[in-house]
Amino acid sequence: MVASGLSEPHLLAQIGAVARRSVIRTIRQRGLIAFPILFPLILFAINGSALSAATKIPGFPPVSYRAFLLAVPFMQGALFVAVTAGVDLARDIESGFFNRLAMTPVRASAMLAGQMGGPLLSPRSSL
């Protein structure tokens, strides 16, 4: 029960507040935005050029190797975002932010979902 007639915010509002903090923190660190986008694209260009001769192997489908390799930059970008989100979560736990947040009426599921949902909304995941 919440005192003074105020109702507890809905779960989505709680997740949104924590995710907003995560997005703002990511935007302030510009290196975290560029690396997950540029590095997979550079590897795609290098591997796509170097391994395009694989299409001459008997039995290999008669398509462009770059079309075959296209999913790799998306997977690498998603992995970079997930690793960064995990590091941000560990930093919040280490700094005591989660302990302070646990003393508020925010649900534990909202704390975790907001922290992990933040990278989905930030510009670095727009690969």
C-alpha positions in Angstrom: 0.0 0.0 0.0 1.3 3.4 -0.9 0.6 6.2 1.5 -1.2 9.6 0.7 -3.3 8.2 -2.1 -0.5 8.0 -4.7 -0.6 5.0 -6.8 2.5 3.0 -7.9 3.6 3.6 -11.5 2.9 0.8 -13.9 5.6 -1.6 -14.8 6.1 -0.1 -18.3 6.5 3.4 -16.8 9.2 2.0 -14.4 11.0 0.2 -17.3 10.8 3.4 -19.4 12.4 5.5 -16.6 15.3 3.1 -16.1 15.8 2.6 -19.9 15.8 6.4 -20.4 18.7 6.6 -17.9 20.6 3.9 -19.8 20.0 5.6 -23.2 21.3 8.9 -21.9 24.4 7.3 -20.4 25.1 5.6 -23.8 24.6 8.8 -25.8 27.1 10.6 -23.5 29.8 8.0 -24.4 30.1 8.5 -28.1 32.7 5.7 -28.5 30.0 3.2 -27.5 27.9 4.3 -30.4 30.4 4.2 -33.2 32.3 1.0 -32.4 29.4 -1.5 -32.6 28.4 0.0 -36.0 31.7 0.5 -37.7 33.7 -2.6 -36.6 31.2 -5.2 -38.0 30.9 -3.2 -41.3 34.7 -3.1 -41.7 34.9 -6.8 -41.1 32.0 -7.4 -43.5 33.9 -5.4 -46.2 37.2 -7.3 -45.6 35.7 -10.8 -45.4 33.3 -10.1 -48.2 36.1 -9.2 -50.5 38.6 -11.8 -49.4 36.2 -14.8 -49.3 34.1 -14.1 -52.4 36.2 -16.7 -54.1 34.2 -19.3 -52.1 31.4 -19.0 -54.6 33.6 -20.9 -57.1 33.7 -24.0 -54.8 31.6 -26.8 -56.4 28.3 -27.2 -54.6 28.3 -23.6 -53.2 25.1 -21.9 -54.1 25.4 -19.5 -57.1 24.8 -16.4 -55.0 27.0 -13.6 -53.9 29.1 -14.4 -50.9 28.3 -11.0 -49.5 24.6 -12.0 -49.4 25.6 -15.1 -47.5 27.7 -13.1 -45.1 25.1 -10.3 -44.6 23.8 -11.6 -41.3 27.2 -11.5 -39.6 27.4 -7.7 -39.0 24.0 -7.7 -37.5 24.9 -10.5 -35.1 28.2 -8.9 -34.2 26.5 -5.5 -33.6 23.9 -7.2 -31.4 26.6 -9.0 -29.4 28.6 -5.8 -28.9 25.4 -4.1 -27.6 24.7 -7.0 -25.3 28.2 -7.0 -23.9 28.1 -3.2 -23.3 24.7 -3.6 -21.6 26.1 -6.3 -19.3 29.1 -4.1 -18.4 26.8 -1.1 -17.7 24.7 -3.4 -15.4 27.8 -4.6 -13.6 28.9 -1.0 -13.2 25.5 0.0 -11.7 25.7 -3.0 -9.2 29.3 -2.1 -8.3 28.6 1.6 -7.7 25.7 0.8 -5.5 23.1 2.3 -7.8 21.0 -0.9 -7.8 21.1 -0.9 -4.0 19.7 2.6 -3.9 17.2 1.8 -6.6 16.0 -1.3 -4.7 14.9 1.0 -1.8 12.4 2.7 -4.1 9.1 1.2 -5.2 10.6 0.2 -8.5 10.1 -3.5 -9.2 13.2 -5.7 -9.7 12.0 -6.9 -13.0 11.7 -3.2 -14.1 15.2 -2.5 -13.0 16.6 -5.4 -15.1 14.4 -4.9 -18.1 15.0 -1.2 -18.2 18.8 -1.6 -18.0 18.7 -4.2 -20.8 16.1 -2.4 -22.8 18.1 0.8 -22.9 20.6 -0.4 -25.5 17.7 -1.4 -27.7 16.5 2.2 -27.9 19.9 3.8 -28.1 21.5 4.9 -31.4 24.2 2.3 -31.2 21.7 -0.5 -31.9 20.5 1.1 -35.1 22.8 -1.0 -37.3 
